[in-house]
Amino acid sequence: MVYKIVLVKIDQRSTEATKVQGILTKYGCNIRVRLGLHEVSNEFCANDGLVVLEVQGEQNILENMISELNALEYVQVRLIEM
């Protein structure tokens, strides 16, 4: 079995999270698991974060999703297959 993991690094969550969410909603049927990570404490909430996705589906659809996410100014995306 091949696992397809997409890592989405967001450097400006306060401005980019809504845009990222729109794209992830568009490709929601290709996302099996989603985990969002960012540093948080009582005194601090980081403005950058990481979203980890386990994805499925046709390669061209996944490539389209990754391209749309990478087109956002403060977002970097990588696909890892294991």
C-alpha positions in Angstrom: 0.0 0.0 0.0 1.3 3.5 -0.9 0.6 6.3 1.6 0.3 9.8 0.0 1.0 12.5 2.5 0.8 16.2 1.7 2.5 18.8 4.0 1.2 22.3 3.8 3.3 25.0 5.6 1.5 28.3 6.1 3.6 31.2 7.1 0.8 33.8 7.6 -2.1 31.8 9.1 -4.0 35.0 9.9 -4.3 35.9 6.2 -3.9 32.6 4.4 -5.9 30.1 6.4 -9.2 31.1 4.8 -7.7 30.7 1.3 -6.1 27.3 2.2 -9.4 26.2 3.7 -11.3 27.0 0.5 -8.9 24.9 -1.6 -9.0 22.0 0.9 -12.8 22.1 0.8 -12.8 22.0 -3.0 -10.7 18.8 -2.8 -12.4 17.4 0.3 -13.3 14.1 -1.3 -9.5 13.4 -1.8 -8.6 14.1 1.8 -8.7 11.1 4.1 -7.0 12.6 7.2 -6.3 16.2 8.2 -4.2 17.4 11.1 -3.4 21.0 11.8 -0.4 22.0 14.0 0.8 25.3 15.3 2.5 26.5 18.5 0.1 27.7 21.1 0.3 28.6 24.8 -1.5 30.9 27.2 0.7 33.8 26.1 1.4 33.0 22.5 -0.3 31.7 19.3 2.0 31.2 16.4 1.1 32.8 13.0 2.7 29.9 11.1 1.5 26.4 11.1 1.6 23.0 9.4 -1.3 21.0 7.9 -0.7 17.3 7.4 -3.0 15.5 4.9 -3.3 11.9 4.0 -4.8 12.0 0.4 -6.2 9.7 -2.1 -7.3 9.9 -5.7 -6.0 10.3 -9.2 -2.5 11.9 -9.5 -3.6 14.7 -11.8 -6.3 15.8 -9.2 -3.8 15.8 -6.4 -1.3 17.7 -8.5 -4.0 20.3 -9.2 -4.7 20.7 -5.5 -0.9 21.0 -4.7 -0.5 23.6 -7.5 -3.4 25.7 -6.2 -2.0 25.7 -2.7 1.5 26.4 -3.9 0.2 29.4 -5.8 -0.7 31.1 -2.5 2.0 33.6 -1.5 2.8 32.3 2.0 2.1 28.6 1.5 4.6 25.8 0.7 3.4 22.3 -0.2 5.1 19.0 -0.6 3.8 15.5 -1.5 5.5 12.5 0.1 4.7 9.0 -1.0 5.8 6.0 1.1 
